[in-house]
Every structure is written in structure tokens, then in C-alpha cells.
Amino acid sequence: MTEWVLRLGGPEDPLRVRFLARLLTREDGLKERARRALRRFDRKAWKALTRRLRKRGAELTLDRQALESLALSRWTEASELHQEALARPSSRTWHRLRIGLKHFRYVVENLLPDKHAVWGSDLRELQDVLGELHDLDLLLSELGSVGRACSVAQRRRWRRRIAAERAARISAYQRRASGPE
């Protein structure tokens, strides 16, 4: 989000300054939460679990047809989410599509490496575009609280900038996700 704030606002823009201050404060708090979680992390239990799962995983036989069936199931879910996002575009439907596409990509990446070699870069690109769209939606939702002390004109300018970037991402997604490729 910091990259978007830097990209969308000029150095003297009061909203940019407020956004950056808020993000820095939030980042410091999140880093402290991560440090506390790391201190509580039980490395011995993790190593024991890793050994147990490795042993159980070695006992599994992976049937190609079952793996392809799982991938097809994830593809069907992502395709339905794609149709929903196009029919009823909202930050929620686009985000759900991003998650569905991620589930499909992970199945292909981890279980069907031959398919991943063909589709991987396209799936990553689509997921990245949808990730940027999600970041812009989060930025837009933060605008209300961050922009209270700024003028209506300044908030309107930011909304227009964010809307233009969103439209560009949606257009990029639609171009990549349609057609014979």
C-alpha cells in the first residue's frame, strides 16, 4: 500500500503524508505482533510435525487422474468466480476471484508441474493484477478515515486516481483472461 500511496500522491500532498504516517504506525504494530508470535513459535513441535508429515506423505500414492480431477474442480470454482466478478463487479467479487485463482494455481504448481510449466506465468500474472486491484480497494476503504482532515477536493482527487488505477487493472485482467490463450 505504501507503493500505491507514493505513486498516487505528490510529495506535498497532505493525504499522502497522512496515509504514509498511518501505514508506518500500522506496520510497526504488525512487526511487533510478528515478533511476539515468533517468540511463541514451538520449533520442536514444528520439526516433529514435519517428520511425521514427511513419513505419511511418502506412504501416499498420487494418482494422476485424481490430481487432474482436483485441478479441474479448482478450475471450475475459479471460472464461476470469474463469471460472478464480470457479472457483478465489486471489491468482494474480485477478491473472491483472486483467492479462487490462487487455489487453482497452487494445485497446478504443486501437483501438476507439467501443466504449471505451460500455465504458470499466465496464472501468476492474473493473480498479480487481481492483487493490485485488491490493494487499491483497501486503499480506497482507508481513504475515509485518513482523509477526514483533508478537503473534499483532495479526497475526490484521490478517489479519481484510485478509480483510474482500478479500471486499468480490471481491463488488464479482462484482456488476459479472455480470448484463445
C-alpha positions in Angstrom: 0.0 0.0 0.0 2.9 2.3 0.6 4.0 1.9 -3.0 0.5 2.9 -4.1 0.4 5.9 -1.8 3.8 7.1 -3.1 2.7 6.5 -6.7 -0.7 8.3 -6.4 0.2 11.3 -4.3 2.8 14.1 -4.7 5.4 14.9 -2.0 3.4 17.8 -0.7 0.0 16.1 -0.8 -1.5 16.2 2.7 -3.4 13.0 2.1 -0.2 11.2 1.0 1.5 12.4 4.2 -1.4 11.2 6.4 -1.5 7.8 4.5 2.2 7.2 5.0 2.1 8.1 8.7 -0.9 5.7 9.2 0.8 2.9 7.3 4.1 3.3 9.2 2.2 3.2 12.5 0.3 0.1 11.4 3.5 -1.5 10.1 5.3 -1.0 13.4 2.4 -2.6 15.3 2.3 -5.6 12.9 6.0 -6.1 13.2 5.7 -6.2 16.9 2.9 -8.8 16.7 5.0 -10.9 14.4 8.0 -10.7 16.8 5.7 -11.9 19.7 4.4 -14.7 17.5 7.9 -15.8 16.6 8.9 -15.9 20.2 5.9 -18.2 21.0 6.6 -20.5 18.0 7.4 -24.0 19.1 10.2 -25.1 16.8 10.5 -28.6 18.4 6.8 -29.3 17.7 7.2 -28.0 14.1 10.1 -30.3 13.5 8.2 -33.3 14.9 5.2 -32.5 12.8 7.4 -32.1 9.7 9.0 -35.5 10.2 5.5 -37.1 10.8 4.0 -35.5 7.7 7.0 -36.4 5.5 6.7 -40.0 6.6 2.9 -40.0 6.0 3.4 -38.2 2.6 5.8 -40.9 1.5 3.1 -43.5 2.0 0.7 -41.8 -0.3 0.3 -42.8 -3.9 -0.7 -39.9 -6.1 -3.0 -40.9 -8.9 -2.6 -38.6 -12.0 -6.3 -38.8 -12.7 -7.2 -37.8 -9.1 -4.8 -34.8 -9.3 -6.3 -33.7 -12.6 -9.7 -34.0 -11.1 -8.7 -31.8 -8.2 -7.3 -29.3 -10.6 -10.5 -29.3 -12.7 -12.5 -28.8 -9.5 -10.4 -25.7 -8.6 -10.6 -24.5 -12.2 -14.4 -24.8 -12.2 -14.6 -22.8 -8.9 -12.3 -20.1 -10.3 -14.3 -20.0 -13.6 -17.5 -19.5 -11.6 -15.9 -16.7 -9.6 -14.6 -15.2 -12.8 -18.2 -15.1 -14.2 -19.5 -13.6 -11.0 -16.9 -10.9 -10.9 -17.7 -9.9 -14.5 -21.4 -10.0 -13.9 -21.5 -8.3 -10.5 -18.1 -6.4 -10.2 -17.3 -5.3 -6.6 -14.3 -5.4 -4.4 -15.7 -8.5 -2.8 -16.3 -10.5 -6.0 -12.9 -9.5 -7.4 -11.2 -10.6 -4.2 -13.0 -13.9 -4.1 -11.9 -14.5 -7.7 -8.3 -13.7 -6.6 -8.5 -16.3 -3.9 -10.1 -18.9 -6.2 -7.5 -18.4 -8.9 -4.8 -18.7 -6.2 -6.3 -22.1 -5.1 -6.2 -23.3 -8.7 -2.7 -22.1 -9.3 -1.3 -23.8 -6.2 -2.9 -27.1 -7.1 -1.3 -26.9 -10.6 2.0 -25.6 -9.3 2.4 -28.3 -6.6 0.7 -31.3 -8.1 0.9 -30.9 -11.9 4.3 -29.5 -12.7 4.0 -30.2 -16.5 0.8 -28.0 -16.6 2.4 -25.4 -14.4 5.3 -25.1 -16.9 2.7 -24.1 -19.6 0.2 -22.1 -17.5 2.3 -20.8 -14.5 3.4 -17.4 -15.8 -0.1 -16.6 -17.0 -1.7 -17.6 -13.7 0.9 -15.6 -11.8 0.2 -12.5 -14.0 -3.6 -12.8 -13.5 -3.1 -13.2 -9.7 -0.7 -10.2 -9.6 -3.2 -8.0 -11.4 -6.0 -9.1 -9.0 -3.7 -8.5 -6.1 -3.0 -4.9 -7.2 -6.8 -4.4 -7.6 -7.3 -5.7 -4.0 -4.6 -3.3 -2.7 -6.4 -0.4 -4.4 -9.7 -1.4 -2.9 -8.1 -1.5 0.6 -6.6 1.9 -0.1 -10.0 3.3 -1.1 -11.5 1.9 2.1 -8.8 3.6 4.1 -9.4 6.9 2.4 -12.5 7.6 4.5 -10.6 7.5 7.8 -7.3 9.0 6.7 -8.9 11.8 4.6 -11.2 13.2 7.2 -8.9 16.2 8.0 -8.4 16.9 4.3 -10.6 18.9 1.9 -13.4 17.3 -0.1 -11.5 18.2 -3.3 -8.4 16.3 -2.1 -10.4 13.2 -1.3 -12.2 13.4 -4.6 -8.8 13.7 -6.4 -7.6 10.5 -4.6 -10.8 8.7 -5.4 -10.4 9.5 -9.1 -6.8 8.4 -9.1 -7.7 5.1 -7.4 -10.7 4.6 -9.7 -8.4 5.1 -12.8 -5.9 2.6 -11.5 -8.7 0.1 -10.6 -10.1 0.4 -14.1 -6.7 -0.2 -15.6 -6.3 -3.4 -13.5 -9.7 -4.7 -14.4 -9.1 -4.0 -18.1 -5.7 -5.8 -17.9 -7.4 -8.8 -16.2 -10.1 -8.9 -18.8 -7.6 -8.8 -21.7 -5.5 -11.6 -20.2 -8.5 -13.7 -19.1 -10.3 -13.7 -22.4 -9.6 -14.9 -25.9 -8.0 -18.1 -27.2 -4.9 -18.0 -24.9 
